[in-house]
Amino acid sequence: MIDARGAGDLERVAADLREATEIAAIPDGRFEGHSTLFDDSPEGVVRRHIQVAVTVEGDRIRLDYTGTDPQQPNFMNAPFASAFAASLATLLQLVDPGIPHNGGTLRPIDVEIPSGTLLNAEFPAATFGGNKLCEHNSEALMVALSQALPDRVSAGWARRLSY
């Protein structure tokens, strides 16, 4: 490609592709959502809560999980990487499932998951069950974004830890 079009043209096309994948489908505003799970903890079955606020301002999107319950004394906690990945996968699916995943797509997204919560457990907390929280994380985001993208969200799905 470089031989055919030159390095400058390739760099321009790559920059255009990165810029073209910026997320802009969500209207400005603040949208809140939550999900409740039932944790079979050492104390018995306990309700746990995931809370998220999605704030869209111009070309920036912020996902803030402040208000999510603290990490648990059992294995039903998530490491940051699992919760972060679930957040991005849900957001990108709702905006455009076919959007390329690159720096241009991720640049406008900020994710805040407070340390010491069940979505960002601190060492030495066990995190074996963290991937089971992904569907609850997704549900909280879908509840929030149902206000902004009502034609794109679905009901909760694959819910384990639920009655």
Secondary structure, DSSP 4 states (H G I P E B T S, - for coil): -HHHH-HHHHHHHHHHHHHHT----SPSEEEEEEEEEEEEETTEEEEEEEEEEEEEETTEEEEE-TTPPBP-SSS----HHHHHHHHHHHHHHHH-TT---SHHHHTTEEEE--TTBTTBPPTTS--GGGGGGHHHHHHHHHHHHTTT-TTT-----S--S--
